[in-house]
Amino acid sequence: MIRILLAASALGLASPALAQGTDWTKVRAEWNQPVAPFRILGNVHYVGTAGVAAYLITSPQGHILIDGGMPESAPLIAAAIEKLGFKLGDVKILLINHAHWDHDGGLAELKRRTGARLLASAADTPALEAGRADYRPDISIAAPPVKVDGQIKDGEEIRLGTNTLVAHLTPGHTKGCTSFTLQVPSGGDSLTVLFACSLSVADQPLTPGHGYDSAAADFRATFAKLRATQADVFLSFHAEQFDLPAKRARQLAGDAEAFVDPGELGRRVDAAQKAFDTALKAQGAN
């Protein structure tokens, strides 16, 4: 069973910023604890670690992997894919939710192992290829630079075999934060799965002249966009951001719809906007 990582929660939805006094060696070790990979529903599988999520979306024609975790996570993600019975060489597309070291750090190694093409938003491409975002000098942890093979736009469909993911630019946490939706067959109908980019401020400067100037406006636009989005399943990229341990426990106890909750997206957006408003006031931004 995946355990809740209190250290991650204490950082405010797993902020990548180097909070004063944080023992990052300890936090990284906790986040990187291996867990048994499993099928969430349909052809969507969890192949991440205890604290940092990664998702494998499979088809007979090839697979899509979303996120690479930290640099030290790459071997665990690769092993998880193989443990589920899939071949690394069948991973054809790599995607990334946002360009911070705890999500893109393993991409270069996973790209090498799979031979897959990496697709990312134009706004996050410079940070991915440099290993860090130039507008966040406070984040001193860098990721191995990785070459982006193609850029994706808002609303663009990413097709592979029987799967069609739709990219939704949801900036704020980073300039190019990207969420994805996927229709998964369920009975005679289908469920909408949302892979949501982080909605937390996570020390992102919100005052013009610090960070990037449109950050506050981007957060507001993202909240509005997601409020207009319907999702039956809400997934994100740190375990505590979508109650992964509790949902997995219910699934193991026999609840086949443990991850299905059409109201969760709205609750997550409400909570994120409240936290954003608090951060905005604390930073003295408008």
Sequence and secondary structure as in RCSB ss.txt:
>XXXX:A:sequence
MIRILLAASALGLASPALAQGTDWTKVRAEWNQPVAPFRILGNVHYVGTAGVAAYLITSPQGHILIDGGMPESAP
LIAAAIEKLGFKLGDVKILLINHAHWDHDGGLAELKRRTGARLLASAADTPALEAGRADYRPDISIAAPPVKVDG
QIKDGEEIRLGTNTLVAHLTPGHTKGCTSFTLQVPSGGDSLTVLFACSLSVADQPLTPGHGYDSAAADFRATFAK
LRATQADVFLSFHAEQFDLPAKRARQLAGDAEAFVDPGELGRRVDAAQKAFDTALKAQGAN
>XXXX:A:secstr
     HHHHHTTTT  S  TT  HHHHHHHHT     EEEETTEEE   SSB  EEE  TT EEEE  BSGGGHH
HHHHHHHHTT  GGGEEEEE S  SHHHHTTHHHHHHHH  EEEEETTTHHHHHHSS TT TT           E
EE TT EEEETTEEEEEEE  SSSTT EEEEEEEEETTEEEEEEE      TT   STTSS TTHHHHHHHHHHH
HHT   SEEE SBGGGTTHHHHHHHHHTT TTTTB TTHHHHHHHHHHHHHHHHHHHHT  
